[in-house]
Amino acid sequence: MRHRNAGYKLGRNTSHRRALLRNLVTSLVNEERVQTTVAKAKALRPWAERMITLGKNGSLHARRQAAGYLQDPAAVAKLFDQLAPRFGDRHGGYTRIIKTGFRRGDSAPLAYIEYLGSEKTQEAKKQKRADRIEKRTAAAKKAAEEMEAQGGEAAGGASES
Amino acid sequence: MPNPKRRHSKRRTSTRRAHDSLSAPSLSECPNCHERKLPHRACPHCGYYRDREVMEVAEK
């Protein structure tokens, strides 16, 4: 019987599991959305929501409790200043898990876990990524043209990127 | 070494395998792109789940 055996062990010992979940929750606070396996997403959800509860509390004690769990002081600041105020009129249910498919290699079921209302941040991140790629391709194109102009004589000096 | 006492008939083999058949995944239709997708999952073809885009899909 698996009575009173709730929770996720994730095949790790206690310290390994605690470190993994702290790492994931910190990333989630910073990025607002992370892709991981469904089991890990479900295991980290209670912690993700607990952090928001601490953030809504807003006291110095709560801030220290959050700092004791999150691995990054910047994440604590973001949690209290940006993330928690978004959920003023909501009691729990701050996260969403969207199953996305299966990982190549071990067929592990994958999911996104995200804080509600992170769509704007995702859009901004998408735009930033597109800009970066555009910049990089433009730079590569320019470098290739310069190579072309030199007629391949200085082949050794073009390996900057 | 222990060995089988009797010949294993074809019937015995196929009787054992009678319950080994695989079943097809139950797919549903994506309301956005009308491709077939797994239920309760974001559509792998268009990246939509519940009327909004949730992920990027690499275009070929």
Backbone of each chain as ProteinMPNN parsed JSONL, in Angstrom:
{"seq_chain_A": "MRHRNAGYKLGRNTSHRRALLRNLVTSLVNEERVQTTVAKAKALRPWAERMITLGKNGSLHARRQAAGYLQDPAAVAKLFDQLAPRFGDRHGGYTRIIKTGFRRGDSAPLAYIEYLGSEKTQEAKKQKRADRIEKRTAAAKKAAEEMEAQGGEAAGGASES", "coords_chain_A": {"N_chain_A": [[0.848, -1.202, 0.0], [0.479, 2.221, -0.817], [-0.219, 4.124, 1.0], [-0.201, 7.306, 2.545], [2.115, 8.125, 1.327], [2.665, 10.393, -0.163], [3.953, 12.73, -2.609], [7.022, 13.545, -4.425], [9.875, 11.732, -5.248], [11.753, 11.621, -7.192], [13.893, 9.959, -7.762], [16.151, 10.606, -6.323], [18.385, 11.361, -3.583], [17.701, 13.039, -0.427], [19.156, 15.506, -0.183], [20.105, 15.944, -2.762], [17.694, 16.146, -4.146], [16.553, 18.378, -2.92], [18.392, 20.353, -3.654], [18.081, 20.281, -6.442], [15.384, 21.098, -6.717], [15.45, 23.661, -5.587], [17.131, 24.915, -7.376], [15.586, 24.749, -9.727], [13.301, 26.227, -8.987], [14.428, 28.733, -8.56], [15.291, 29.313, -11.171], [12.801, 29.389, -12.38], [11.595, 31.604, -11.171], [13.282, 33.61, -12.1], [13.092, 33.38, -14.932], [10.432, 33.028, -15.454], [9.263, 31.078, -16.931], [9.886, 27.689, -17.45], [11.166, 24.816, -19.125], [10.757, 21.457, -18.399], [10.76, 18.057, -17.097], [7.569, 16.398, -16.757], [7.186, 15.26, -14.234], [9.066, 16.606, -12.628], [8.126, 19.203, -12.919], [5.673, 19.018, -11.608], [6.588, 18.448, -9.082], [7.896, 20.741, -8.36], [5.993, 22.668, -8.316], [4.5, 23.167, -5.801], [6.499, 24.528, -4.355], [7.042, 26.707, -5.975], [4.657, 28.086, -5.754], [4.596, 28.577, -3.047], [6.651, 30.398, -2.816], [5.516, 32.642, -4.03], [3.497, 33.147, -2.193], [5.055, 33.913, 0.004], [6.138, 36.201, -1.132], [3.88, 37.809, -1.381], [3.282, 38.258, 1.225], [5.405, 39.903, 2.074], [6.884, 40.861, 4.245], [9.903, 41.495, 6.172], [10.781, 39.179, 7.366], [9.57, 37.241, 5.737], [10.918, 37.795, 3.405], [13.473, 37.006, 4.1], [13.027, 34.303, 4.486], [12.408, 33.514, 1.874], [14.843, 34.162, 0.662], [16.354, 32.266, 1.864], [15.689, 30.045, 0.495], [15.652, 30.446, -2.338], [18.311, 30.626, -4.74], [19.527, 32.901, -5.529], [20.074, 36.232, -5.009], [19.057, 38.241, -6.653], [16.836, 37.039, -7.714], [15.157, 36.923, -5.496], [14.626, 39.631, -5.092], [13.271, 40.184, -7.487], [11.078, 38.511, -7.206], [9.692, 39.679, -5.004], [9.263, 42.313, -5.858], [8.281, 42.329, -8.499], [6.945, 39.909, -9.295], [5.182, 38.849, -7.245], [3.297, 41.012, -6.701], [1.642, 40.839, -8.934], [-0.234, 38.917, -8.385], [-2.21, 39.774, -6.684], [-5.044, 39.527, -6.282], [-5.545, 36.869, -6.151], [-5.826, 33.606, -4.839], [-3.677, 31.281, -4.488], [-2.838, 28.783, -7.004], [-0.99, 29.855, -8.854], [0.576, 29.025, -10.88], [1.097, 27.355, -14.062], [0.968, 24.322, -15.793], [1.975, 23.041, -18.798], [1.736, 20.387, -20.861], [4.057, 19.206, -23.232], [5.213, 17.275, -24.923], [7.541, 14.705, -25.868], [10.823, 13.901, -24.763], [13.596, 13.656, -26.896], [15.734, 10.911, -26.969], [15.368, 9.883, -24.275], [12.667, 9.731, -24.167], [11.243, 11.027, -22.18], [8.381, 12.5, -20.7], [7.713, 15.859, -21.391], [7.217, 19.199, -20.121], [6.069, 22.604, -19.966], [6.454, 24.796, -17.266], [4.954, 27.601, -15.894], [4.587, 30.911, -14.533], [1.409, 32.401, -14.087], [0.294, 34.931, -16.325], [2.701, 35.512, -17.547], [3.0, 36.041, -20.154], [3.691, 38.399, -21.479], [6.355, 38.767, -20.765], [7.404, 36.525, -21.995], [6.971, 37.138, -24.667], [8.673, 39.34, -24.921], [11.113, 38.125, -24.485], [11.219, 36.419, -26.639], [11.355, 38.244, -28.717], [13.816, 39.438, -28.177], [15.5, 37.277, -28.556], [15.141, 36.831, -31.284], [16.151, 39.216, -32.315], [18.828, 38.969, -31.573], [19.653, 36.754, -33.055], [19.302, 37.747, -35.603], [21.18, 39.829, -35.63], [23.48, 38.337, -35.382], [23.515, 36.776, -37.732], [23.702, 38.804, -39.584], [26.233, 39.846, -38.983], [27.779, 37.628, -39.578], [27.339, 37.412, -42.292], [28.487, 39.771, -43.186], [31.153, 39.321, -42.519], [31.659, 37.177, -44.186], [31.44, 38.406, -46.648], [33.585, 40.166, -46.542], [35.656, 38.344, -46.508], [35.327, 37.308, -49.026], [35.988, 39.557, -50.526], [38.674, 39.815, -49.994], [39.646, 37.735, -51.337], [40.219, 35.286, -50.254], [42.805, 35.207, -49.337], [43.638, 35.913, -46.767], [42.871, 33.739, -45.005], [43.29, 32.76, -42.483], [42.744, 34.793, -40.649], [40.031, 35.108, -40.219], [38.586, 33.852, -38.277], [36.979, 34.895, -36.107], [34.476, 34.82, -34.798]], "CA_chain_A": [[0.0, 0.0, 0.0], [1.258, 3.452, -0.78], [-0.909, 5.127, 1.801], [0.61, 8.334, 3.216], [3.4, 8.244, 0.653], [2.518, 11.434, -1.178], [5.151, 13.495, -2.932], [7.873, 13.078, -5.511], [11.259, 11.51, -4.835], [12.545, 11.913, -8.388], [15.056, 9.084, -7.847], [17.308, 11.283, -5.759], [18.327, 11.443, -2.128], [17.063, 14.27, 0.035], [19.915, 16.724, -0.461], [20.118, 16.107, -4.214], [16.361, 16.587, -4.553], [16.367, 19.75, -2.44], [19.204, 21.23, -4.502], [17.443, 20.325, -7.764], [14.154, 21.889, -6.688], [15.821, 25.06, -5.365], [17.664, 25.391, -8.65], [14.475, 24.911, -10.673], [12.42, 27.324, -8.557], [15.157, 29.971, -8.834], [15.195, 29.569, -12.606], [11.417, 29.739, -12.718], [11.364, 32.991, -10.741], [14.032, 34.5, -12.983], [12.683, 33.292, -16.335], [8.97, 32.968, -15.433], [8.791, 29.862, -17.589], [10.963, 26.738, -17.723], [10.742, 23.524, -19.655], [11.355, 20.358, -17.653], [9.89, 16.891, -17.214], [6.284, 16.591, -16.09], [7.322, 14.915, -12.813], [9.766, 17.691, -11.939], [7.232, 20.369, -12.897], [4.676, 18.808, -10.552], [7.256, 18.479, -7.78], [8.342, 22.092, -8.005], [4.854, 23.583, -8.247], [4.217, 23.673, -4.457], [7.522, 25.49, -3.949], [6.855, 27.915, -6.772], [3.51, 28.816, -5.215], [4.973, 29.016, -1.715], [7.46, 31.606, -2.98], [4.592, 33.75, -4.288], [2.853, 33.456, -0.921], [6.023, 34.704, 0.767], [6.269, 37.501, -1.773], [2.696, 38.615, -1.095], [3.399, 38.626, 2.626], [6.158, 41.137, 1.925], [7.628, 41.289, 5.429], [11.332, 41.214, 6.157], [10.929, 37.764, 7.694], [9.229, 36.488, 4.524], [11.988, 38.008, 2.449], [14.598, 36.166, 4.514], [12.665, 32.913, 4.212], [12.576, 33.301, 0.426], [16.274, 34.197, 0.376], [16.905, 31.015, 2.335], [15.388, 28.961, -0.439], [16.14, 30.807, -3.674], [19.768, 30.608, -4.748], [20.015, 34.078, -6.219], [19.454, 37.411, -4.391], [18.293, 38.985, -7.66], [15.54, 36.371, -7.847], [14.331, 37.334, -4.356], [14.172, 40.992, -5.375], [12.283, 40.124, -8.556], [9.876, 37.878, -6.645], [8.942, 40.588, -4.141], [8.945, 43.588, -6.5], [7.566, 42.207, -9.772], [6.117, 38.724, -9.485], [4.117, 38.694, -6.256], [2.21, 41.988, -6.834], [0.73, 40.451, -10.008], [-1.227, 37.943, -7.957], [-2.879, 40.354, -5.535], [-6.425, 39.118, -6.054], [-5.636, 35.43, -6.418], [-5.393, 32.783, -3.704], [-3.164, 29.997, -4.974], [-2.985, 28.549, -8.441], [-0.221, 30.889, -9.552], [1.385, 28.431, -11.952], [0.392, 26.572, -15.074], [1.823, 23.297, -16.39], [1.485, 22.667, -20.123], [2.504, 19.248, -21.375], [4.445, 19.582, -24.593], [5.665, 16.193, -25.79], [8.464, 13.734, -25.296], [12.205, 14.239, -25.023], [14.367, 12.772, -27.729], [16.796, 10.314, -26.187], [14.819, 8.982, -23.268], [11.202, 9.769, -24.263], [10.629, 11.545, -20.961], [7.342, 13.486, -20.995], [8.166, 17.205, -21.056], [6.181, 20.209, -19.905], [6.437, 23.94, -19.529], [5.769, 25.326, -16.086], [5.089, 29.046, -15.964], [3.704, 31.733, -13.707], [0.343, 33.015, -14.871], [0.573, 36.325, -16.667], [4.08, 35.703, -17.992], [2.984, 36.076, -21.617], [4.407, 39.583, -21.953], [7.788, 38.483, -20.619], [7.793, 35.546, -23.018], [7.031, 37.874, -25.936], [9.883, 40.161, -24.916], [12.254, 37.229, -24.62], [11.194, 35.928, -28.019], [11.817, 39.345, -29.564], [15.233, 39.592, -27.896], [16.188, 36.154, -29.193], [15.091, 37.065, -32.734], [17.099, 40.298, -32.598], [20.181, 38.466, -31.417], [19.939, 35.888, -34.205], [19.408, 38.619, -36.777], [22.46, 40.508, -35.517], [24.553, 37.374, -35.604], [23.55, 36.418, -39.157], [24.193, 39.979, -40.308], [27.671, 39.903, -38.758], [28.394, 36.511, -40.314], [27.244, 37.752, -43.709], [29.483, 40.801, -43.43], [32.456, 38.666, -42.453], [31.802, 36.354, -45.392], [31.672, 39.323, -47.767], [34.957, 40.642, -46.433], [36.491, 37.22, -46.944], [35.172, 37.251, -50.48], [36.702, 40.705, -51.084], [40.111, 39.602, -49.886], [39.991, 36.644, -52.239], [40.628, 34.071, -49.541], [44.222, 35.207, -49.012], [43.79, 35.937, -45.322], [41.906, 32.759, -44.487], [43.551, 32.503, -41.071], [42.314, 35.868, -39.768], [38.583, 35.277, -40.251], [37.931, 32.993, -37.279], [36.723, 35.695, -34.922], [33.29, 34.376, -34.091]], "C_chain_A": [[0.874, 1.238, 0.0], [0.493, 4.562, -0.054], [0.102, 6.053, 2.47], [2.016, 8.428, 2.619], [3.346, 9.315, -0.43], [3.852, 12.102, -1.463], [5.971, 12.832, -4.018], [9.293, 12.897, -5.002], [12.22, 11.782, -5.978], [13.846, 11.1, -8.449], [16.316, 9.686, -7.273], [17.24, 11.209, -4.248], [17.927, 12.86, -1.723], [17.834, 15.523, -0.376], [19.968, 17.014, -1.959], [18.782, 16.676, -4.69], [16.132, 18.04, -4.143], [17.148, 20.732, -3.322], [18.562, 21.394, -5.876], [16.237, 21.257, -7.753], [14.467, 23.366, -6.448], [16.313, 25.678, -6.666], [16.529, 25.689, -9.632], [13.593, 26.093, -10.29], [13.104, 28.665, -8.818], [15.085, 30.329, -10.315], [13.8, 30.018, -12.987], [11.119, 31.179, -12.332], [12.068, 33.952, -11.706], [13.444, 34.548, -14.384], [11.167, 33.303, -16.509], [8.406, 31.763, -16.171], [10.001, 28.964, -17.814], [10.366, 25.463, -18.311], [11.485, 22.441, -18.891], [10.464, 19.131, -17.826], [8.622, 17.139, -16.409], [6.425, 16.322, -14.598], [8.005, 16.033, -12.039], [8.888, 18.925, -11.846], [6.222, 20.222, -11.763], [5.312, 18.89, -9.171], [7.613, 19.901, -7.376], [7.191, 23.064, -7.871], [4.562, 24.078, -6.834], [5.225, 24.72, -4.009], [7.362, 26.799, -4.696], [5.72, 28.76, -6.19], [3.807, 29.341, -3.824], [5.79, 30.313, -1.792], [6.56, 32.817, -3.211], [3.889, 34.154, -2.996], [3.774, 34.295, -0.043], [6.131, 36.117, 0.203], [5.08, 38.396, -1.476], [2.687, 39.076, 0.35], [4.242, 39.906, 2.746], [6.984, 41.571, 3.118], [9.107, 40.939, 5.298], [11.583, 39.737, 6.456], [10.656, 36.908, 6.452], [10.352, 36.594, 3.502], [13.199, 37.126, 2.8], [14.302, 34.695, 4.277], [12.847, 32.586, 2.734], [14.048, 33.264, 0.062], [16.951, 32.918, 0.852], [16.633, 29.861, 1.4], [15.939, 29.257, -1.832], [17.652, 30.964, -3.637], [20.382, 31.897, -5.26], [19.329, 35.31, -5.617], [18.631, 38.231, -5.382], [16.907, 38.382, -7.837], [14.606, 36.771, -6.718], [13.76, 38.722, -4.615], [13.079, 40.98, -6.43], [10.97, 39.558, -8.041], [9.039, 38.884, -5.876], [8.486, 41.829, -4.885], [8.075, 43.434, -7.734], [6.531, 41.098, -9.775], [4.909, 38.719, -8.542], [2.989, 39.719, -6.414], [1.21, 41.657, -7.94], [-0.445, 39.614, -9.503], [-2.041, 38.433, -6.769], [-4.256, 39.785, -5.238], [-6.621, 37.61, -6.226], [-5.127, 34.647, -5.213], [-4.939, 31.432, -4.222], [-3.409, 29.834, -6.462], [-2.238, 29.582, -9.251], [0.531, 30.345, -10.751], [0.518, 27.62, -12.899], [1.395, 25.569, -15.636], [1.202, 22.894, -17.726], [2.346, 21.529, -20.644], [2.802, 19.485, -22.848], [4.876, 18.419, -25.475], [6.683, 15.336, -25.087], [9.883, 14.044, -25.714], [12.854, 13.181, -25.909], [15.494, 12.185, -26.881], [16.266, 9.368, -25.123], [13.295, 9.013, -23.213], [10.535, 10.23, -22.972], [9.559, 12.568, -21.322], [7.763, 14.868, -20.502], [6.986, 18.141, -20.86], [6.826, 21.558, -19.664], [5.745, 24.182, -18.202], [6.014, 26.821, -16.084], [4.186, 29.705, -14.948], [2.642, 32.342, -14.588], [0.721, 34.474, -15.16], [1.993, 36.568, -17.118], [4.16, 35.883, -19.503], [3.815, 37.243, -22.158], [5.919, 39.356, -21.896], [8.254, 37.521, -21.693], [7.925, 36.229, -24.381], [8.337, 38.663, -26.041], [11.113, 39.299, -25.133], [12.379, 36.715, -26.049], [11.775, 36.982, -28.961], [13.324, 39.508, -29.438], [16.031, 38.518, -28.621], [16.245, 36.37, -30.706], [16.096, 38.145, -33.134], [18.527, 39.793, -32.587], [20.576, 37.618, -32.633], [20.154, 36.723, -35.456], [20.772, 39.306, -36.82], [23.602, 39.559, -35.885], [24.648, 37.004, -37.09], [24.077, 37.579, -39.986], [25.711, 40.081, -40.202], [28.386, 38.817, -39.561], [28.432, 36.808, -41.808], [28.337, 38.761, -44.092], [30.893, 40.194, -43.463], [32.717, 37.855, -43.715], [32.104, 37.23, -46.596], [33.101, 39.853, -47.767], [35.952, 39.585, -46.895], [36.535, 37.144, -48.467], [36.034, 38.329, -51.141], [38.216, 40.496, -51.061], [40.584, 38.434, -50.742], [40.57, 35.425, -51.545], [42.102, 34.037, -49.19], [44.453, 35.128, -47.509], [42.791, 34.991, -44.663], [42.086, 32.547, -42.996], [42.968, 33.56, -40.15], [40.808, 36.02, -39.656], [37.873, 34.471, -39.187], [37.706, 33.761, -35.986], [35.556, 35.179, -34.115], [33.499, 32.957, -33.618]], "O_chain_A": [[1.874, 1.311, 0.713], [0.542, 5.736, -0.418], [1.157, 5.599, 2.913], [2.977, 8.765, 3.31], [3.928, 9.144, -1.501], [4.772, 12.043, -0.647], [5.673, 11.727, -4.47], [9.856, 13.806, -4.392], [13.377, 12.135, -5.749], [14.797, 11.509, -9.115], [17.423, 9.33, -7.678], [16.164, 11.015, -3.683], [17.829, 13.758, -2.559], [17.243, 16.489, -0.858], [19.887, 18.167, -2.381], [18.744, 17.575, -5.53], [15.589, 18.834, -4.911], [16.645, 21.794, -3.689], [18.503, 22.5, -6.413], [16.073, 22.092, -8.642], [13.825, 24.235, -7.039], [15.961, 26.806, -7.012], [16.51, 26.735, -10.281], [13.181, 26.871, -11.151], [12.457, 29.622, -9.244], [14.852, 31.482, -10.678], [13.628, 30.915, -13.813], [10.461, 31.899, -13.083], [11.509, 34.983, -12.08], [13.309, 35.625, -14.966], [10.675, 33.562, -17.607], [7.22, 31.456, -16.057], [11.029, 29.422, -18.313], [9.226, 25.093, -18.03], [12.706, 22.5, -18.753], [9.517, 19.159, -18.613], [8.596, 17.971, -15.502], [5.863, 17.049, -13.78], [7.587, 16.377, -10.934], [8.89, 19.62, -10.829], [5.946, 21.181, -11.042], [4.683, 19.335, -8.211], [7.629, 20.23, -6.19], [7.376, 24.172, -7.367], [4.387, 25.282, -6.644], [4.856, 25.695, -3.354], [7.527, 27.875, -4.121], [5.808, 29.987, -6.137], [3.338, 30.415, -3.448], [5.646, 31.203, -0.955], [6.803, 33.89, -2.659], [3.702, 35.34, -2.726], [3.34, 35.265, 0.578], [6.205, 37.095, 0.945], [5.239, 39.608, -1.331], [2.159, 40.14, 0.672], [3.854, 40.859, 3.421], [7.72, 42.553, 3.027], [9.502, 40.177, 4.415], [12.477, 39.12, 5.878], [11.402, 35.976, 6.15], [10.695, 35.624, 2.826], [13.859, 36.577, 1.918], [15.191, 33.924, 3.915], [13.367, 31.528, 2.379], [14.468, 32.439, -0.75], [17.989, 32.524, 0.322], [17.271, 28.813, 1.497], [16.611, 28.418, -2.431], [18.213, 31.386, -2.625], [21.6, 31.994, -5.414], [18.106, 35.422, -5.707], [17.63, 38.842, -5.007], [15.931, 39.093, -8.075], [13.406, 36.941, -6.934], [12.575, 38.97, -4.392], [12.075, 41.678, -6.296], [9.892, 40.045, -8.382], [7.823, 38.952, -6.057], [7.418, 42.361, -4.581], [7.228, 44.285, -8.007], [5.391, 41.297, -10.194], [3.765, 38.6, -8.981], [1.823, 39.349, -6.279], [0.071, 42.123, -7.91], [-1.516, 39.601, -10.11], [-2.506, 37.641, -5.95], [-4.605, 39.581, -4.075], [-7.743, 37.143, -6.424], [-4.099, 35.0, -4.635], [-5.759, 30.526, -4.377], [-4.095, 30.639, -7.091], [-2.769, 30.128, -10.218], [1.067, 31.111, -11.552], [-0.617, 27.254, -12.592], [2.539, 25.924, -15.922], [0.051, 22.46, -17.781], [3.549, 21.694, -20.845], [1.934, 19.904, -23.615], [4.9, 18.574, -26.696], [6.695, 15.246, -23.859], [10.137, 14.405, -26.863], [12.684, 11.98, -25.701], [16.145, 12.922, -26.141], [16.656, 8.202, -25.065], [12.69, 8.404, -22.331], [9.392, 9.865, -22.698], [9.801, 13.426, -22.17], [8.125, 15.033, -19.338], [5.893, 17.901, -21.373], [7.97, 21.65, -19.218], [4.582, 23.816, -18.027], [7.149, 27.267, -16.252], [3.162, 29.152, -14.548], [2.926, 32.758, -15.711], [1.37, 35.144, -14.357], [2.462, 37.706, -17.083], [5.25, 35.879, -20.075], [4.538, 37.109, -23.146], [6.657, 39.692, -22.822], [9.348, 37.665, -22.239], [8.848, 35.951, -25.147], [9.009, 38.665, -27.072], [12.034, 39.674, -25.858], [13.476, 36.591, -26.595], [12.559, 36.682, -29.861], [14.028, 39.689, -30.43], [17.077, 38.785, -29.213], [17.274, 36.122, -31.334], [16.796, 38.023, -34.139], [19.332, 40.128, -33.456], [21.679, 37.745, -33.166], [21.051, 36.46, -36.257], [21.43, 39.369, -37.859], [24.545, 39.922, -36.589], [25.747, 36.929, -37.639], [24.802, 37.382, -40.962], [26.395, 40.363, -41.185], [29.446, 39.048, -40.143], [29.406, 36.505, -42.497], [29.0, 38.649, -45.123], [31.706, 40.52, -44.327], [33.828, 37.838, -44.246], [32.908, 36.869, -47.456], [33.743, 39.976, -48.81], [36.94, 39.877, -47.568], [37.578, 36.953, -49.092], [36.706, 38.09, -52.144], [38.939, 40.928, -51.959], [41.784, 38.181, -50.854], [41.304, 34.636, -52.141], [42.623, 32.995, -48.793], [45.322, 34.398, -47.031], [41.966, 35.414, -43.854], [41.131, 32.189, -42.306], [42.715, 33.274, -38.98], [40.342, 36.984, -39.048], [36.643, 34.413, -39.196], [38.163, 33.358, -34.916], [35.627, 35.104, -32.888], [32.612, 32.378, -32.99]]}, "seq_chain_B": "MPNPKRRHSKRRTSTRRAHDSLSAPSLSECPNCHERKLPHRACPHCGYYRDREVMEVAEK", "coords_chain_B": {"N_chain_B": [[22.089, -29.15, -15.621], [18.826, -27.688, -15.71], [16.339, -28.664, -18.02], [13.836, -28.142, -20.626], [11.033, -30.33, -20.383], [9.172, -31.066, -22.216], [8.207, -30.534, -25.642], [7.542, -27.239, -26.819], [4.586, -26.121, -27.925], [3.37, -24.55, -31.009], [0.903, -23.516, -30.639], [0.811, -23.01, -27.912], [2.675, -20.975, -27.687], [1.457, -18.949, -29.285], [-0.872, -18.63, -27.877], [0.028, -17.543, -25.501], [0.917, -15.13, -26.454], [-1.373, -13.848, -27.108], [-2.323, -11.726, -25.648], [-0.592, -9.686, -26.053], [-0.869, -7.553, -27.769], [-0.442, -4.263, -29.165], [-1.966, -1.078, -28.604], [-3.405, 1.581, -30.489], [-2.464, 5.061, -30.096], [-4.775, 7.307, -28.571], [-5.823, 9.801, -30.434], [-6.612, 13.282, -30.737], [-8.313, 16.003, -32.415], [-6.606, 18.935, -33.349], [-7.835, 22.069, -32.472], [-6.947, 24.353, -33.709], [-5.135, 23.955, -35.973], [-6.09, 21.68, -37.033], [-4.698, 19.337, -37.26], [-3.851, 15.994, -36.195], [-3.487, 15.386, -32.764], [-2.036, 14.615, -29.51], [-4.253, 14.244, -26.769], [-4.683, 16.71, -24.155], [-2.235, 17.902, -24.457], [0.102, 20.321, -25.726], [-0.208, 21.294, -29.131], [1.903, 19.656, -31.379], [2.243, 20.505, -33.95], [1.376, 23.136, -34.461], [1.855, 24.443, -32.117], [-0.098, 25.327, -30.392], [-2.217, 25.557, -27.528], [-5.239, 25.383, -25.936], [-6.42, 27.68, -27.323], [-4.326, 29.537, -27.566], [-0.984, 30.49, -28.44], [1.555, 28.484, -27.217], [4.096, 27.59, -27.49], [7.052, 27.728, -29.562], [7.259, 26.384, -32.821], [9.554, 24.721, -34.753], [10.053, 25.662, -38.081], [9.948, 24.003, -41.221]], "CA_chain_B": [[21.249, -27.998, -15.969], [17.423, -28.029, -16.002], [15.93, -28.498, -19.411], [12.395, -28.379, -20.826], [10.721, -31.75, -20.489], [8.341, -31.321, -23.392], [8.202, -29.591, -26.749], [6.655, -26.089, -26.657], [3.832, -26.097, -29.187], [3.082, -23.249, -31.611], [-0.331, -23.039, -30.047], [1.117, -22.477, -26.592], [3.327, -19.691, -27.928], [0.53, -17.92, -29.749], [-1.844, -18.364, -26.814], [0.656, -16.613, -24.562], [1.055, -13.808, -27.074], [-2.692, -13.307, -27.465], [-2.598, -10.479, -24.904], [0.556, -8.792, -26.212], [-1.058, -6.591, -28.849], [-0.361, -2.843, -28.847], [-3.14, -0.304, -29.018], [-3.046, 2.864, -31.08], [-2.732, 6.186, -29.205], [-6.048, 7.969, -28.862], [-5.492, 11.157, -30.845], [-7.733, 14.197, -30.927], [-8.037, 16.974, -33.457], [-6.225, 20.265, -32.867], [-8.853, 23.029, -32.925], [-6.329, 25.469, -34.446], [-4.594, 23.586, -37.285], [-6.832, 20.489, -37.464], [-3.873, 18.132, -37.304], [-4.152, 15.111, -35.068], [-2.533, 15.587, -31.672], [-2.361, 13.917, -28.276], [-5.084, 15.073, -25.903], [-4.083, 17.347, -22.969], [-0.873, 18.339, -24.751], [0.21, 21.362, -26.742], [-0.143, 20.698, -30.465], [3.283, 19.702, -31.879], [2.29, 21.031, -35.315], [1.221, 24.587, -34.496], [2.264, 25.016, -30.845], [-1.225, 25.915, -29.685], [-2.968, 24.799, -26.541], [-6.319, 26.212, -25.405], [-6.669, 28.936, -28.041], [-3.249, 30.492, -27.664], [0.276, 29.851, -28.735], [2.309, 28.247, -25.993], [5.507, 27.349, -27.778], [7.444, 27.888, -30.945], [7.503, 25.148, -33.534], [10.537, 24.96, -35.81], [9.489, 25.485, -39.418], [10.851, 23.229, -42.083]], "C_chain_B": [[19.807, -28.43, -16.224], [17.099, -27.767, -17.458], [14.43, -28.696, -19.549], [12.122, -29.864, -21.011], [10.004, -32.03, -21.797], [8.528, -30.228, -24.434], [7.172, -28.481, -26.492], [5.884, -25.903, -27.952], [3.641, -24.678, -29.705], [1.838, -22.649, -30.967], [-0.047, -22.388, -28.69], [1.761, -21.082, -26.734], [2.311, -18.606, -28.292], [-0.547, -17.628, -28.709], [-1.266, -17.368, -25.818], [0.668, -15.203, -25.142], [-0.284, -13.149, -27.387], [-2.946, -11.957, -26.789], [-1.51, -9.436, -25.105], [0.33, -7.659, -27.211], [-0.949, -5.155, -28.329], [-1.636, -2.145, -29.277], [-2.683, 1.048, -29.541], [-3.301, 3.982, -30.077], [-4.042, 6.869, -29.586], [-5.758, 9.434, -29.165], [-6.755, 11.987, -30.972], [-7.338, 15.229, -31.975], [-7.664, 18.313, -32.836], [-7.239, 21.279, -33.359], [-8.264, 24.166, -33.748], [-5.882, 25.06, -35.841], [-5.207, 22.295, -37.81], [-5.942, 19.287, -37.748], [-4.292, 17.246, -36.137], [-3.064, 15.277, -34.004], [-2.952, 14.77, -30.462], [-3.221, 14.812, -27.4], [-4.305, 15.572, -24.683], [-2.636, 17.748, -23.2], [-0.926, 19.465, -25.77], [0.39, 20.687, -28.098], [1.297, 20.778, -30.994], [3.389, 20.326, -33.274], [2.21, 22.557, -35.337], [1.59, 25.237, -33.162], [1.132, 25.63, -30.043], [-1.749, 24.967, -28.62], [-3.982, 25.741, -25.938], [-6.335, 27.609, -26.019], [-5.526, 29.935, -28.003], [-1.943, 29.741, -27.873], [1.049, 29.66, -27.438], [3.765, 27.943, -26.27], [5.777, 27.552, -29.257], [7.673, 26.524, -31.577], [8.459, 25.462, -34.677], [9.912, 24.697, -37.174], [10.486, 24.8, -40.314], [11.004, 23.903, -43.445]], "O_chain_B": [[19.582, -29.44, -16.89], [17.533, -26.775, -18.043], [13.807, -29.338, -18.703], [12.865, -30.568, -21.695], [10.191, -33.08, -22.413], [8.964, -29.122, -24.114], [6.071, -28.746, -26.009], [6.473, -25.559, -28.976], [3.735, -23.715, -28.944], [1.738, -21.437, -30.777], [-0.604, -21.338, -28.369], [1.432, -20.149, -26.0], [2.292, -17.519, -27.714], [-1.078, -16.518, -28.656], [-1.961, -16.467, -25.347], [0.461, -14.219, -24.433], [-0.324, -12.02, -27.876], [-3.705, -11.138, -27.307], [-1.492, -8.416, -24.416], [1.248, -6.882, -27.474], [-1.319, -4.871, -27.19], [-2.306, -2.581, -30.214], [-1.681, 1.591, -29.078], [-4.238, 3.891, -29.284], [-4.375, 6.993, -30.765], [-5.48, 10.217, -28.257], [-7.829, 11.468, -31.275], [-6.176, 15.316, -32.372], [-8.324, 18.775, -31.906], [-7.488, 21.348, -34.563], [-9.007, 24.878, -34.423], [-6.213, 25.744, -36.809], [-4.88, 21.86, -38.914], [-6.368, 18.331, -38.395], [-4.988, 17.681, -35.22], [-1.873, 15.304, -34.315], [-4.083, 14.289, -30.389], [-2.957, 16.01, -27.293], [-3.366, 14.914, -24.236], [-1.882, 17.916, -22.241], [-1.858, 19.562, -26.568], [1.047, 19.653, -28.209], [1.859, 21.872, -31.05], [4.487, 20.64, -33.733], [2.891, 23.204, -36.133], [1.634, 26.464, -33.077], [1.384, 26.383, -29.102], [-1.73, 23.747, -28.782], [-3.608, 26.815, -25.466], [-6.269, 28.606, -25.3], [-5.727, 31.091, -28.375], [-1.805, 28.562, -27.547], [1.176, 30.596, -26.648], [4.593, 28.03, -25.363], [4.867, 27.549, -30.085], [8.217, 25.619, -30.943], [8.204, 26.362, -35.477], [9.315, 23.645, -37.4], [11.697, 24.983, -40.193], [11.725, 23.399, -44.306]]}, "name": "protein", "num_of_chains": 2, "seq": "MRHRNAGYKLGRNTSHRRALLRNLVTSLVNEERVQTTVAKAKALRPWAERMITLGKNGSLHARRQAAGYLQDPAAVAKLFDQLAPRFGDRHGGYTRIIKTGFRRGDSAPLAYIEYLGSEKTQEAKKQKRADRIEKRTAAAKKAAEEMEAQGGEAAGGASESMPNPKRRHSKRRTSTRRAHDSLSAPSLSECPNCHERKLPHRACPHCGYYRDREVMEVAEK"}
